[in-house]
């Protein structure tokens, strides 16, 4: 049986600049769209990038604009306990 990944929400406290204490140039490495259309976004260190996380319809455009050609897009199914890599176009 596979491992089910659940989002871990850390206690980021936003600041006046809206950068949440992160470097503004954090690179999006992995984007996971869950079956309920929640989106989780991680940088090259595996840390979450909260400013890009949320409901798919609310964050889709900003993620696609900020994502590099090396960004990995994935889907998490509610019917199978695995994460499937997908193309940017199908994400």
PyMOL Python script that loads the backbone (N, CA, C, O; Angstrom):
from pymol import cmd

cmd.read_pdbstr("""\
ATOM      1  N   UNK A   1       0.842  -1.181   0.000  1.00  0.00           N
ATOM      2  CA  UNK A   1       0.000   0.000   0.000  1.00  0.00           C
ATOM      3  C   UNK A   1       0.883   1.238   0.000  1.00  0.00           C
ATOM      4  O   UNK A   1       1.879   1.279   0.722  1.00  0.00           O
ATOM      5  N   UNK A   2       0.551   2.218  -0.769  1.00  0.00           N
ATOM      6  CA  UNK A   2       1.346   3.441  -0.895  1.00  0.00           C
ATOM      7  C   UNK A   2       1.190   4.370   0.293  1.00  0.00           C
ATOM      8  O   UNK A   2       0.350   4.166   1.171  1.00  0.00           O
ATOM      9  N   UNK A   3       2.013   5.379   0.291  1.00  0.00           N
ATOM     10  CA  UNK A   3       1.984   6.381   1.348  1.00  0.00           C
ATOM     11  C   UNK A   3       1.104   7.538   0.914  1.00  0.00           C
ATOM     12  O   UNK A   3       1.266   8.064  -0.187  1.00  0.00           O
ATOM     13  N   UNK A   4       0.195   7.929   1.753  1.00  0.00           N
ATOM     14  CA  UNK A   4      -0.666   9.071   1.460  1.00  0.00           C
ATOM     15  C   UNK A   4      -0.005  10.325   2.007  1.00  0.00           C
ATOM     16  O   UNK A   4       0.325  10.388   3.192  1.00  0.00           O
ATOM     17  N   UNK A   5       0.186  11.303   1.174  1.00  0.00           N
ATOM     18  CA  UNK A   5       0.808  12.553   1.594  1.00  0.00           C
ATOM     19  C   UNK A   5      -0.292  13.541   1.936  1.00  0.00           C
ATOM     20  O   UNK A   5      -1.208  13.770   1.147  1.00  0.00           O
ATOM     21  N   UNK A   6      -0.190  14.115   3.108  1.00  0.00           N
ATOM     22  CA  UNK A   6      -1.144  15.129   3.513  1.00  0.00           C
ATOM     23  C   UNK A   6      -0.406  16.445   3.670  1.00  0.00           C
ATOM     24  O   UNK A   6       0.734  16.456   4.135  1.00  0.00           O
ATOM     25  N   UNK A   7      -1.030  17.555   3.294  1.00  0.00           N
ATOM     26  CA  UNK A   7      -0.350  18.837   3.424  1.00  0.00           C
ATOM     27  C   UNK A   7      -0.070  19.172   4.881  1.00  0.00           C
ATOM     28  O   UNK A   7      -0.887  18.916   5.765  1.00  0.00           O
ATOM     29  N   UNK A   8       1.080  19.741   5.103  1.00  0.00           N
ATOM     30  CA  UNK A   8       1.456  20.186   6.444  1.00  0.00           C
ATOM     31  C   UNK A   8       1.490  21.698   6.396  1.00  0.00           C
ATOM     32  O   UNK A   8       2.303  22.285   5.682  1.00  0.00           O
ATOM     33  N   UNK A   9       0.618  22.325   7.148  1.00  0.00           N
ATOM     34  CA  UNK A   9       0.550  23.776   7.139  1.00  0.00           C
ATOM     35  C   UNK A   9       1.411  24.314   8.266  1.00  0.00           C
ATOM     36  O   UNK A   9       1.134  24.082   9.443  1.00  0.00           O
ATOM     37  N   UNK A  10       2.447  25.026   7.897  1.00  0.00           N
ATOM     38  CA  UNK A  10       3.336  25.599   8.894  1.00  0.00           C
ATOM     39  C   UNK A  10       2.807  26.957   9.314  1.00  0.00           C
ATOM     40  O   UNK A  10       1.945  27.527   8.644  1.00  0.00           O
ATOM     41  N   UNK A  11       3.306  27.463  10.388  1.00  0.00           N
ATOM     42  CA  UNK A  11       2.794  28.710  10.944  1.00  0.00           C
ATOM     43  C   UNK A  11       3.405  29.948  10.352  1.00  0.00           C
ATOM     44  O   UNK A  11       3.884  30.810  11.089  1.00  0.00           O
ATOM     45  N   UNK A  12       3.404  30.064   9.026  1.00  0.00           N
ATOM     46  CA  UNK A  12       3.943  31.269   8.402  1.00  0.00           C
ATOM     47  C   UNK A  12       3.127  32.474   8.826  1.00  0.00           C
ATOM     48  O   UNK A  12       1.897  32.446   8.801  1.00  0.00           O
ATOM     49  N   UNK A  13       3.811  33.516   9.209  1.00  0.00           N
ATOM     50  CA  UNK A  13       3.150  34.761   9.568  1.00  0.00           C
ATOM     51  C   UNK A  13       3.495  35.779   8.496  1.00  0.00           C
ATOM     52  O   UNK A  13       4.664  36.117   8.312  1.00  0.00           O
ATOM     53  N   UNK A  14       2.504  36.261   7.800  1.00  0.00           N
ATOM     54  CA  UNK A  14       2.752  37.233   6.744  1.00  0.00           C
ATOM     55  C   UNK A  14       3.336  38.522   7.296  1.00  0.00           C
ATOM     56  O   UNK A  14       3.063  38.897   8.437  1.00  0.00           O
ATOM     57  N   UNK A  15       4.135  39.195   6.493  1.00  0.00           N
ATOM     58  CA  UNK A  15       4.672  40.483   6.917  1.00  0.00           C
ATOM     59  C   UNK A  15       4.120  41.570   6.007  1.00  0.00           C
ATOM     60  O   UNK A  15       3.326  41.292   5.109  1.00  0.00           O
ATOM     61  N   UNK A  16       4.538  42.797   6.240  1.00  0.00           N
ATOM     62  CA  UNK A  16       3.964  43.918   5.493  1.00  0.00           C
ATOM     63  C   UNK A  16       4.242  43.860   4.001  1.00  0.00           C
ATOM     64  O   UNK A  16       3.503  44.447   3.212  1.00  0.00           O
ATOM     65  N   UNK A  17       5.309  43.151   3.601  1.00  0.00           N
ATOM     66  CA  UNK A  17       5.617  43.068   2.180  1.00  0.00           C
ATOM     67  C   UNK A  17       4.878  41.927   1.515  1.00  0.00           C
ATOM     68  O   UNK A  17       4.871  41.830   0.288  1.00  0.00           O
ATOM     69  N   UNK A  18       4.246  41.048   2.311  1.00  0.00           N
ATOM     70  CA  UNK A  18       3.515  39.927   1.739  1.00  0.00           C
ATOM     71  C   UNK A  18       4.404  38.782   1.311  1.00  0.00           C
ATOM     72  O   UNK A  18       3.943  37.890   0.598  1.00  0.00           O
ATOM     73  N   UNK A  19       5.673  38.774   1.723  1.00  0.00           N
ATOM     74  CA  UNK A  19       6.579  37.723   1.288  1.00  0.00           C
ATOM     75  C   UNK A  19       6.641  36.557   2.247  1.00  0.00           C
ATOM     76  O   UNK A  19       7.323  35.574   1.957  1.00  0.00           O
ATOM     77  N   UNK A  20       5.961  36.623   3.373  1.00  0.00           N
ATOM     78  CA  UNK A  20       5.894  35.522   4.325  1.00  0.00           C
ATOM     79  C   UNK A  20       7.262  35.082   4.810  1.00  0.00           C
ATOM     80  O   UNK A  20       7.456  33.907   5.122  1.00  0.00           O
ATOM     81  N   UNK A  21       8.214  36.001   4.880  1.00  0.00           N
ATOM     82  CA  UNK A  21       9.528  35.683   5.403  1.00  0.00           C
ATOM     83  C   UNK A  21      10.385  34.849   4.469  1.00  0.00           C
ATOM     84  O   UNK A  21      11.442  34.369   4.877  1.00  0.00           O
ATOM     85  N   UNK A  22       9.961  34.663   3.231  1.00  0.00           N
ATOM     86  CA  UNK A  22      10.704  33.855   2.259  1.00  0.00           C
ATOM     87  C   UNK A  22      11.459  34.764   1.303  1.00  0.00           C
ATOM     88  O   UNK A  22      11.140  35.942   1.139  1.00  0.00           O
ATOM     89  N   UNK A  23      12.467  34.177   0.681  1.00  0.00           N
ATOM     90  CA  UNK A  23      13.143  34.908  -0.385  1.00  0.00           C
ATOM     91  C   UNK A  23      12.162  35.058  -1.538  1.00  0.00           C
ATOM     92  O   UNK A  23      11.471  34.108  -1.905  1.00  0.00           O
ATOM     93  N   UNK A  24      12.107  36.228  -2.092  1.00  0.00           N
ATOM     94  CA  UNK A  24      11.151  36.465  -3.172  1.00  0.00           C
ATOM     95  C   UNK A  24      11.453  35.655  -4.417  1.00  0.00           C
ATOM     96  O   UNK A  24      10.569  35.455  -5.250  1.00  0.00           O
ATOM     97  N   UNK A  25      12.681  35.184  -4.562  1.00  0.00           N
ATOM     98  CA  UNK A  25      13.051  34.445  -5.768  1.00  0.00           C
ATOM     99  C   UNK A  25      13.042  32.935  -5.549  1.00  0.00           C
ATOM    100  O   UNK A  25      13.741  32.212  -6.258  1.00  0.00           O
ATOM    101  N   UNK A  26      12.261  32.442  -4.577  1.00  0.00           N
ATOM    102  CA  UNK A  26      12.161  31.003  -4.354  1.00  0.00           C
ATOM    103  C   UNK A  26      11.632  30.347  -5.627  1.00  0.00           C
ATOM    104  O   UNK A  26      10.623  30.775  -6.188  1.00  0.00           O
ATOM    105  N   UNK A  27      12.325  29.308  -6.068  1.00  0.00           N
ATOM    106  CA  UNK A  27      11.953  28.637  -7.303  1.00  0.00           C
ATOM    107  C   UNK A  27      10.925  27.541  -7.031  1.00  0.00           C
ATOM    108  O   UNK A  27      11.099  26.736  -6.116  1.00  0.00           O
ATOM    109  N   UNK A  28       9.865  27.510  -7.819  1.00  0.00           N
ATOM    110  CA  UNK A  28       8.865  26.453  -7.702  1.00  0.00           C
ATOM    111  C   UNK A  28       9.456  25.198  -8.325  1.00  0.00           C
ATOM    112  O   UNK A  28       9.764  25.172  -9.516  1.00  0.00           O
ATOM    113  N   UNK A  29       9.612  24.164  -7.515  1.00  0.00           N
ATOM    114  CA  UNK A  29      10.168  22.900  -7.996  1.00  0.00           C
ATOM    115  C   UNK A  29       9.071  21.876  -8.281  1.00  0.00           C
ATOM    116  O   UNK A  29       9.093  21.216  -9.319  1.00  0.00           O
ATOM    117  N   UNK A  30       8.100  21.740  -7.350  1.00  0.00           N
ATOM    118  CA  UNK A  30       7.057  20.725  -7.476  1.00  0.00           C
ATOM    119  C   UNK A  30       5.703  21.323  -7.134  1.00  0.00           C
ATOM    120  O   UNK A  30       5.563  22.046  -6.148  1.00  0.00           O
ATOM    121  N   UNK A  31       4.707  21.014  -7.958  1.00  0.00           N
ATOM    122  CA  UNK A  31       3.338  21.462  -7.746  1.00  0.00           C
ATOM    123  C   UNK A  31       2.445  20.223  -7.735  1.00  0.00           C
ATOM    124  O   UNK A  31       2.483  19.416  -8.664  1.00  0.00           O
ATOM    125  N   UNK A  32       1.639  20.076  -6.675  1.00  0.00           N
ATOM    126  CA  UNK A  32       0.750  18.918  -6.563  1.00  0.00           C
ATOM    127  C   UNK A  32      -0.690  19.413  -6.464  1.00  0.00           C
ATOM    128  O   UNK A  32      -1.043  20.192  -5.579  1.00  0.00           O
ATOM    129  N   UNK A  33      -1.506  18.938  -7.399  1.00  0.00           N
ATOM    130  CA  UNK A  33      -2.948  19.248  -7.381  1.00  0.00           C
ATOM    131  C   UNK A  33      -3.676  18.045  -6.794  1.00  0.00           C
ATOM    132  O   UNK A  33      -3.603  16.943  -7.338  1.00  0.00           O
ATOM    133  N   UNK A  34      -4.375  18.256  -5.686  1.00  0.00           N
ATOM    134  CA  UNK A  34      -5.105  17.188  -5.006  1.00  0.00           C
ATOM    135  C   UNK A  34      -6.473  16.994  -5.646  1.00  0.00           C
ATOM    136  O   UNK A  34      -6.939  17.832  -6.418  1.00  0.00           O
ATOM    137  N   UNK A  35      -7.109  15.873  -5.312  1.00  0.00           N
ATOM    138  CA  UNK A  35      -8.405  15.550  -5.912  1.00  0.00           C
ATOM    139  C   UNK A  35      -9.499  16.558  -5.550  1.00  0.00           C
ATOM    140  O   UNK A  35     -10.486  16.686  -6.275  1.00  0.00           O
ATOM    141  N   UNK A  36      -9.330  17.274  -4.432  1.00  0.00           N
ATOM    142  CA  UNK A  36     -10.309  18.295  -4.043  1.00  0.00           C
ATOM    143  C   UNK A  36      -9.946  19.678  -4.586  1.00  0.00           C
ATOM    144  O   UNK A  36     -10.521  20.685  -4.174  1.00  0.00           O
ATOM    145  N   UNK A  37      -8.982  19.718  -5.519  1.00  0.00           N
ATOM    146  CA  UNK A  37      -8.496  20.940  -6.176  1.00  0.00           C
ATOM    147  C   UNK A  37      -7.670  21.855  -5.277  1.00  0.00           C
ATOM    148  O   UNK A  37      -7.424  23.008  -5.634  1.00  0.00           O
ATOM    149  N   UNK A  38      -7.239  21.361  -4.120  1.00  0.00           N
ATOM    150  CA  UNK A  38      -6.249  22.097  -3.331  1.00  0.00           C
ATOM    151  C   UNK A  38      -4.903  21.888  -3.998  1.00  0.00           C
ATOM    152  O   UNK A  38      -4.634  20.818  -4.544  1.00  0.00           O
ATOM    153  N   UNK A  39      -4.059  22.904  -3.956  1.00  0.00           N
ATOM    154  CA  UNK A  39      -2.747  22.845  -4.591  1.00  0.00           C
ATOM    155  C   UNK A  39      -1.672  23.055  -3.536  1.00  0.00           C
ATOM    156  O   UNK A  39      -1.742  23.978  -2.725  1.00  0.00           O
ATOM    157  N   UNK A  40      -0.666  22.167  -3.565  1.00  0.00           N
ATOM    158  CA  UNK A  40       0.498  22.279  -2.687  1.00  0.00           C
ATOM    159  C   UNK A  40       1.697  22.607  -3.575  1.00  0.00           C
ATOM    160  O   UNK A  40       1.850  22.033  -4.653  1.00  0.00           O
ATOM    161  N   UNK A  41       2.547  23.531  -3.120  1.00  0.00           N
ATOM    162  CA  UNK A  41       3.688  23.976  -3.920  1.00  0.00           C
ATOM    163  C   UNK A  41       4.942  23.919  -3.056  1.00  0.00           C
ATOM    164  O   UNK A  41       4.937  24.349  -1.903  1.00  0.00           O
ATOM    165  N   UNK A  42       6.021  23.380  -3.632  1.00  0.00           N
ATOM    166  CA  UNK A  42       7.271  23.198  -2.903  1.00  0.00           C
ATOM    167  C   UNK A  42       8.440  23.790  -3.683  1.00  0.00           C
ATOM    168  O   UNK A  42       8.444  23.796  -4.914  1.00  0.00           O
ATOM    169  N   UNK A  43       9.431  24.289  -2.944  1.00  0.00           N
ATOM    170  CA  UNK A  43      10.631  24.824  -3.583  1.00  0.00           C
ATOM    171  C   UNK A  43      11.679  23.726  -3.735  1.00  0.00           C
ATOM    172  O   UNK A  43      11.411  22.559  -3.449  1.00  0.00           O
ATOM    173  N   UNK A  44      12.865  24.103  -4.184  1.00  0.00           N
ATOM    174  CA  UNK A  44      13.930  23.141  -4.441  1.00  0.00           C
ATOM    175  C   UNK A  44      14.446  22.456  -3.176  1.00  0.00           C
ATOM    176  O   UNK A  44      15.117  21.427  -3.264  1.00  0.00           O
ATOM    177  N   UNK A  45      14.144  23.008  -2.008  1.00  0.00           N
ATOM    178  CA  UNK A  45      14.546  22.397  -0.737  1.00  0.00           C
ATOM    179  C   UNK A  45      13.431  21.540  -0.143  1.00  0.00           C
ATOM    180  O   UNK A  45      13.607  20.952   0.924  1.00  0.00           O
ATOM    181  N   UNK A  46      12.297  21.463  -0.816  1.00  0.00           N
ATOM    182  CA  UNK A  46      11.165  20.698  -0.314  1.00  0.00           C
ATOM    183  C   UNK A  46      10.297  21.463   0.668  1.00  0.00           C
ATOM    184  O   UNK A  46       9.411  20.888   1.300  1.00  0.00           O
ATOM    185  N   UNK A  47      10.551  22.761   0.799  1.00  0.00           N
ATOM    186  CA  UNK A  47       9.755  23.595   1.695  1.00  0.00           C
ATOM    187  C   UNK A  47       8.541  24.136   0.944  1.00  0.00           C
ATOM    188  O   UNK A  47       8.613  24.448  -0.244  1.00  0.00           O
ATOM    189  N   UNK A  48       7.440  24.239   1.657  1.00  0.00           N
ATOM    190  CA  UNK A  48       6.226  24.750   1.047  1.00  0.00           C
ATOM    191  C   UNK A  48       6.352  26.237   0.730  1.00  0.00           C
ATOM    192  O   UNK A  48       7.036  26.981   1.433  1.00  0.00           O
ATOM    193  N   UNK A  49       5.688  26.648  -0.328  1.00  0.00           N
ATOM    194  CA  UNK A  49       5.632  28.062  -0.709  1.00  0.00           C
ATOM    195  C   UNK A  49       4.175  28.488  -0.554  1.00  0.00           C
ATOM    196  O   UNK A  49       3.388  28.355  -1.490  1.00  0.00           O
ATOM    197  N   UNK A  50       3.812  28.997   0.621  1.00  0.00           N
ATOM    198  CA  UNK A  50       2.403  29.281   0.914  1.00  0.00           C
ATOM    199  C   UNK A  50       1.735  30.287  -0.004  1.00  0.00           C
ATOM    200  O   UNK A  50       0.526  30.206  -0.222  1.00  0.00           O
ATOM    201  N   UNK A  51       2.489  31.233  -0.547  1.00  0.00           N
ATOM    202  CA  UNK A  51       1.851  32.246  -1.384  1.00  0.00           C
ATOM    203  C   UNK A  51       1.299  31.685  -2.692  1.00  0.00           C
ATOM    204  O   UNK A  51       0.518  32.357  -3.365  1.00  0.00           O
ATOM    205  N   UNK A  52       1.696  30.458  -3.065  1.00  0.00           N
ATOM    206  CA  UNK A  52       1.166  29.822  -4.274  1.00  0.00           C
ATOM    207  C   UNK A  52       0.177  28.704  -3.959  1.00  0.00           C
ATOM    208  O   UNK A  52      -0.345  28.082  -4.884  1.00  0.00           O
ATOM    209  N   UNK A  53      -0.091  28.431  -2.706  1.00  0.00           N
ATOM    210  CA  UNK A  53      -0.973  27.335  -2.331  1.00  0.00           C
ATOM    211  C   UNK A  53      -2.404  27.819  -2.162  1.00  0.00           C
ATOM    212  O   UNK A  53      -2.644  28.966  -1.786  1.00  0.00           O
ATOM    213  N   UNK A  54      -3.353  26.930  -2.445  1.00  0.00           N
ATOM    214  CA  UNK A  54      -4.759  27.263  -2.305  1.00  0.00           C
ATOM    215  C   UNK A  54      -5.594  26.478  -3.289  1.00  0.00           C
ATOM    216  O   UNK A  54      -5.153  25.457  -3.817  1.00  0.00           O
ATOM    217  N   UNK A  55      -6.802  26.954  -3.534  1.00  0.00           N
ATOM    218  CA  UNK A  55      -7.685  26.306  -4.494  1.00  0.00           C
ATOM    219  C   UNK A  55      -7.151  26.521  -5.913  1.00  0.00           C
ATOM    220  O   UNK A  55      -6.699  27.610  -6.267  1.00  0.00           O
ATOM    221  N   UNK A  56      -7.216  25.469  -6.702  1.00  0.00           N
ATOM    222  CA  UNK A  56      -6.670  25.463  -8.066  1.00  0.00           C
ATOM    223  C   UNK A  56      -7.078  26.690  -8.876  1.00  0.00           C
ATOM    224  O   UNK A  56      -6.230  27.346  -9.480  1.00  0.00           O
ATOM    225  N   UNK A  57      -8.365  26.998  -8.890  1.00  0.00           N
ATOM    226  CA  UNK A  57      -8.833  28.113  -9.726  1.00  0.00           C
ATOM    227  C   UNK A  57      -8.292  29.463  -9.267  1.00  0.00           C
ATOM    228  O   UNK A  57      -8.258  30.415 -10.046  1.00  0.00           O
ATOM    229  N   UNK A  58      -7.869  29.553  -8.001  1.00  0.00           N
ATOM    230  CA  UNK A  58      -7.332  30.807  -7.470  1.00  0.00           C
ATOM    231  C   UNK A  58      -5.828  30.960  -7.663  1.00  0.00           C
ATOM    232  O   UNK A  58      -5.325  32.083  -7.687  1.00  0.00           O
ATOM    233  N   UNK A  59      -5.105  29.857  -7.800  1.00  0.00           N
ATOM    234  CA  UNK A  59      -3.641  29.936  -7.865  1.00  0.00           C
ATOM    235  C   UNK A  59      -3.050  29.474  -9.199  1.00  0.00           C
ATOM    236  O   UNK A  59      -1.855  29.649  -9.435  1.00  0.00           O
ATOM    237  N   UNK A  60      -3.857  28.898 -10.056  1.00  0.00           N
ATOM    238  CA  UNK A  60      -3.375  28.317 -11.314  1.00  0.00           C
ATOM    239  C   UNK A  60      -2.532  29.292 -12.136  1.00  0.00           C
ATOM    240  O   UNK A  60      -1.394  28.985 -12.492  1.00  0.00           O
ATOM    241  N   UNK A  61      -3.084  30.455 -12.434  1.00  0.00           N
ATOM    242  CA  UNK A  61      -2.389  31.408 -13.301  1.00  0.00           C
ATOM    243  C   UNK A  61      -1.060  31.875 -12.700  1.00  0.00           C
ATOM    244  O   UNK A  61      -0.055  31.947 -13.407  1.00  0.00           O
ATOM    245  N   UNK A  62      -1.048  32.188 -11.420  1.00  0.00           N
ATOM    246  CA  UNK A  62       0.197  32.673 -10.812  1.00  0.00           C
ATOM    247  C   UNK A  62       1.261  31.580 -10.780  1.00  0.00           C
ATOM    248  O   UNK A  62       2.449  31.866 -10.928  1.00  0.00           O
ATOM    249  N   UNK A  63       0.845  30.339 -10.589  1.00  0.00           N
ATOM    250  CA  UNK A  63       1.808  29.229 -10.611  1.00  0.00           C
ATOM    251  C   UNK A  63       2.371  29.049 -12.008  1.00  0.00           C
ATOM    252  O   UNK A  63       3.585  28.928 -12.171  1.00  0.00           O
ATOM    253  N   UNK A  64       1.516  29.027 -13.016  1.00  0.00           N
ATOM    254  CA  UNK A  64       1.992  28.831 -14.389  1.00  0.00           C
ATOM    255  C   UNK A  64       2.909  29.965 -14.835  1.00  0.00           C
ATOM    256  O   UNK A  64       3.846  29.735 -15.599  1.00  0.00           O
ATOM    257  N   UNK A  65       2.653  31.181 -14.370  1.00  0.00           N
ATOM    258  CA  UNK A  65       3.527  32.311 -14.702  1.00  0.00           C
ATOM    259  C   UNK A  65       4.885  32.195 -14.016  1.00  0.00           C
ATOM    260  O   UNK A  65       5.909  32.541 -14.605  1.00  0.00           O
ATOM    261  N   UNK A  66       4.899  31.711 -12.775  1.00  0.00           N
ATOM    262  CA  UNK A  66       6.135  31.662 -11.989  1.00  0.00           C
ATOM    263  C   UNK A  66       6.926  30.370 -12.180  1.00  0.00           C
ATOM    264  O   UNK A  66       8.117  30.328 -11.872  1.00  0.00           O
ATOM    265  N   UNK A  67       6.291  29.330 -12.674  1.00  0.00           N
ATOM    266  CA  UNK A  67       6.951  28.034 -12.819  1.00  0.00           C
ATOM    267  C   UNK A  67       8.019  28.077 -13.906  1.00  0.00           C
ATOM    268  O   UNK A  67       7.850  28.712 -14.947  1.00  0.00           O
ATOM    269  N   UNK A  68       9.113  27.390 -13.637  1.00  0.00           N
ATOM    270  CA  UNK A  68      10.190  27.286 -14.621  1.00  0.00           C
ATOM    271  C   UNK A  68       9.929  26.081 -15.525  1.00  0.00           C
ATOM    272  O   UNK A  68       9.041  25.279 -15.237  1.00  0.00           O
ATOM    273  N   UNK A  69      10.681  25.944 -16.599  1.00  0.00           N
ATOM    274  CA  UNK A  69      10.539  24.756 -17.446  1.00  0.00           C
ATOM    275  C   UNK A  69      10.866  23.460 -16.699  1.00  0.00           C
ATOM    276  O   UNK A  69      10.436  22.384 -17.114  1.00  0.00           O
ATOM    277  N   UNK A  70      11.622  23.555 -15.602  1.00  0.00           N
ATOM    278  CA  UNK A  70      11.994  22.376 -14.818  1.00  0.00           C
ATOM    279  C   UNK A  70      10.981  22.017 -13.734  1.00  0.00           C
ATOM    280  O   UNK A  70      11.144  20.998 -13.062  1.00  0.00           O
ATOM    281  N   UNK A  71       9.946  22.824 -13.548  1.00  0.00           N
ATOM    282  CA  UNK A  71       8.944  22.548 -12.523  1.00  0.00           C
ATOM    283  C   UNK A  71       8.229  21.239 -12.840  1.00  0.00           C
ATOM    284  O   UNK A  71       7.882  20.967 -13.990  1.00  0.00           O
ATOM    285  N   UNK A  72       8.016  20.435 -11.800  1.00  0.00           N
ATOM    286  CA  UNK A  72       7.349  19.142 -11.942  1.00  0.00           C
ATOM    287  C   UNK A  72       5.906  19.305 -11.473  1.00  0.00           C
ATOM    288  O   UNK A  72       5.654  19.775 -10.364  1.00  0.00           O
ATOM    289  N   UNK A  73       4.973  18.916 -12.320  1.00  0.00           N
ATOM    290  CA  UNK A  73       3.547  18.998 -12.013  1.00  0.00           C
ATOM    291  C   UNK A  73       3.022  17.593 -11.732  1.00  0.00           C
ATOM    292  O   UNK A  73       3.336  16.644 -12.451  1.00  0.00           O
ATOM    293  N   UNK A  74       2.208  17.474 -10.661  1.00  0.00           N
ATOM    294  CA  UNK A  74       1.696  16.162 -10.262  1.00  0.00           C
ATOM    295  C   UNK A  74       0.236  16.255  -9.861  1.00  0.00           C
ATOM    296  O   UNK A  74      -0.275  17.325  -9.530  1.00  0.00           O
ATOM    297  N   UNK A  75      -0.429  15.087  -9.901  1.00  0.00           N
ATOM    298  CA  UNK A  75      -1.809  14.941  -9.418  1.00  0.00           C
ATOM    299  C   UNK A  75      -1.823  13.923  -8.292  1.00  0.00           C
ATOM    300  O   UNK A  75      -1.129  12.908  -8.356  1.00  0.00           O
ATOM    301  N   UNK A  76      -2.615  14.195  -7.256  1.00  0.00           N
ATOM    302  CA  UNK A  76      -2.839  13.250  -6.169  1.00  0.00           C
ATOM    303  C   UNK A  76      -4.287  12.788  -6.278  1.00  0.00           C
ATOM    304  O   UNK A  76      -5.213  13.580  -6.107  1.00  0.00           O
ATOM    305  N   UNK A  77      -4.474  11.514  -6.563  1.00  0.00           N
ATOM    306  CA  UNK A  77      -5.809  10.957  -6.754  1.00  0.00           C
ATOM    307  C   UNK A  77      -6.430  10.563  -5.425  1.00  0.00           C
ATOM    308  O   UNK A  77      -5.722  10.189  -4.490  1.00  0.00           O
ATOM    309  N   UNK A  78      -7.744  10.647  -5.342  1.00  0.00           N
ATOM    310  CA  UNK A  78      -8.417  10.168  -4.134  1.00  0.00           C
ATOM    311  C   UNK A  78      -8.800   8.699  -4.262  1.00  0.00           C
ATOM    312  O   UNK A  78      -9.256   8.088  -3.296  1.00  0.00           O
ATOM    313  N   UNK A  79      -8.615   8.127  -5.459  1.00  0.00           N
ATOM    314  CA  UNK A  79      -8.947   6.719  -5.666  1.00  0.00           C
ATOM    315  C   UNK A  79      -7.729   5.808  -5.634  1.00  0.00           C
ATOM    316  O   UNK A  79      -7.868   4.596  -5.464  1.00  0.00           O
ATOM    317  N   UNK A  80      -6.538   6.374  -5.796  1.00  0.00           N
ATOM    318  CA  UNK A  80      -5.315   5.584  -5.746  1.00  0.00           C
ATOM    319  C   UNK A  80      -4.321   6.266  -4.819  1.00  0.00           C
ATOM    320  O   UNK A  80      -4.176   7.488  -4.857  1.00  0.00           O
ATOM    321  N   UNK A  81      -3.638   5.492  -3.990  1.00  0.00           N
ATOM    322  CA  UNK A  81      -2.719   6.086  -3.008  1.00  0.00           C
ATOM    323  C   UNK A  81      -1.348   6.414  -3.601  1.00  0.00           C
ATOM    324  O   UNK A  81      -0.317   5.989  -3.079  1.00  0.00           O
ATOM    325  N   UNK A  82      -1.348   7.166  -4.684  1.00  0.00           N
ATOM    326  CA  UNK A  82      -0.075   7.563  -5.280  1.00  0.00           C
ATOM    327  C   UNK A  82      -0.204   8.911  -5.970  1.00  0.00           C
ATOM    328  O   UNK A  82      -1.292   9.383  -6.297  1.00  0.00           O
ATOM    329  N   UNK A  83       0.949   9.494  -6.169  1.00  0.00           N
ATOM    330  CA  UNK A  83       1.014  10.773  -6.868  1.00  0.00           C
ATOM    331  C   UNK A  83       1.515  10.497  -8.277  1.00  0.00           C
ATOM    332  O   UNK A  83       2.519   9.810  -8.466  1.00  0.00           O
ATOM    333  N   UNK A  84       0.811  11.035  -9.260  1.00  0.00           N
ATOM    334  CA  UNK A  84       1.150  10.797 -10.660  1.00  0.00           C
ATOM    335  C   UNK A  84       1.697  12.068 -11.286  1.00  0.00           C
ATOM    336  O   UNK A  84       1.090  13.134 -11.178  1.00  0.00           O
ATOM    337  N   UNK A  85       2.843  11.951 -11.942  1.00  0.00           N
ATOM    338  CA  UNK A  85       3.397  13.105 -12.649  1.00  0.00           C
ATOM    339  C   UNK A  85       2.582  13.339 -13.908  1.00  0.00           C
ATOM    340  O   UNK A  85       2.145  12.394 -14.566  1.00  0.00           O
ATOM    341  N   UNK A  86       2.383  14.609 -14.235  1.00  0.00           N
ATOM    342  CA  UNK A  86       1.605  14.967 -15.417  1.00  0.00           C
ATOM    343  C   UNK A  86       2.318  16.100 -16.152  1.00  0.00           C
ATOM    344  O   UNK A  86       3.254  16.701 -15.625  1.00  0.00           O
ATOM    345  N   UNK A  87       1.879  16.376 -17.339  1.00  0.00           N
ATOM    346  CA  UNK A  87       2.466  17.477 -18.093  1.00  0.00           C
ATOM    347  C   UNK A  87       1.921  18.799 -17.581  1.00  0.00           C
ATOM    348  O   UNK A  87       0.864  18.853 -16.952  1.00  0.00           O
ATOM    349  N   UNK A  88       2.649  19.845 -17.856  1.00  0.00           N
ATOM    350  CA  UNK A  88       2.198  21.198 -17.498  1.00  0.00           C
ATOM    351  C   UNK A  88       0.840  21.495 -18.119  1.00  0.00           C
ATOM    352  O   UNK A  88      -0.024  22.091 -17.477  1.00  0.00           O
ATOM    353  N   UNK A  89       0.651  21.077 -19.372  1.00  0.00           N
ATOM    354  CA  UNK A  89      -0.604  21.343 -20.082  1.00  0.00           C
ATOM    355  C   UNK A  89      -1.788  20.593 -19.468  1.00  0.00           C
ATOM    356  O   UNK A  89      -2.898  21.124 -19.435  1.00  0.00           O
ATOM    357  N   UNK A  90      -1.570  19.376 -18.986  1.00  0.00           N
ATOM    358  CA  UNK A  90      -2.653  18.582 -18.405  1.00  0.00           C
ATOM    359  C   UNK A  90      -2.906  18.889 -16.938  1.00  0.00           C
ATOM    360  O   UNK A  90      -3.928  18.483 -16.385  1.00  0.00           O
ATOM    361  N   UNK A  91      -1.981  19.605 -16.300  1.00  0.00           N
ATOM    362  CA  UNK A  91      -2.147  19.934 -14.895  1.00  0.00           C
ATOM    363  C   UNK A  91      -3.314  20.892 -14.735  1.00  0.00           C
ATOM    364  O   UNK A  91      -3.629  21.300 -13.617  1.00  0.00           O
TER     365      UNK A  91
END
""", "prot")
cmd.dss("prot")
cmd.show_as("cartoon", "prot")
cmd.util.cbc("prot")
cmd.orient("prot")
